[in-house]
Amino acid sequence: MKNNLIFIGMPAVGKSTVGVVVAKRLGMRFIDTDLVIQEQEKKLLREIIADVGSDGFLEIENRVNAGIQAENSVISPGGSAIYGAEAMKHFKEIGTVVYLKASYQTIKRRIRSPKKRGVVLRDGQTLRDLYNERIPYFEKYADITVCEDGCRIEETIENVISAVEEYRKNRH
């Protein structure tokens, strides 16, 4: 059943915020996979990362995301979900992947403190490095790309809904 929407993009692009409203407007459920991970692991994300490190977290995230069973849902995985090959293959099978794209300047403005935001950076890695590393993955997996530079949240929501309707119309 390919009736799910999966939002990918950098932290602070609004995967959860936009996702919740899009789900409401389209009469869909909303699933935040970070919350699913916390529920299954019975720990906060930062506690998981503290216990098993970022590589261990990526393994857990990949396993949980690859096991998500959903229909008629907007799914918002964490920004690092794109590193999980099994998870992304699963998401492509169960839905349409929507890349919420924003320039580095927009992301930097929204994420004042990557650490407080829960953005995991490797030693010596900058937010710019992370951005540059992830862009090719987002572009590779996206069925739909919605650029939100210069958009207010309401405009991004409208743009996503229009893009999804257009995409679905062209698929039939």
Sequence and secondary structure as in RCSB ss.txt:
>XXXX:A:sequence
MKNNLIFIGMPAVGKSTVGVVVAKRLGMRFIDTDLVIQEQEKKLLREIIADVGSDGFLEIENRVNAGIQAENSVI
SPGGSAIYGAEAMKHFKEIGTVVYLKASYQTIKRRIRSPKKRGVVLRDGQTLRDLYNERIPYFEKYADITVCEDG
CRIEETIENVISAVEEYRKNRH
>XXXX:A:secstr
   EEEEE STTS HHHHHHHHHHHHT EEEEHHHHHHHHHTS HHHHHHHHHHHHHHHHHHHHHHT   SSEEE
E  GGGGG HHHHHHHHHHEEEEEEE  HHHHHHH S HHHHT    TT  HHHHHHHHHHHHHHH SEEEE TT
  HHHHHHHHHHHHHHHHHHH 
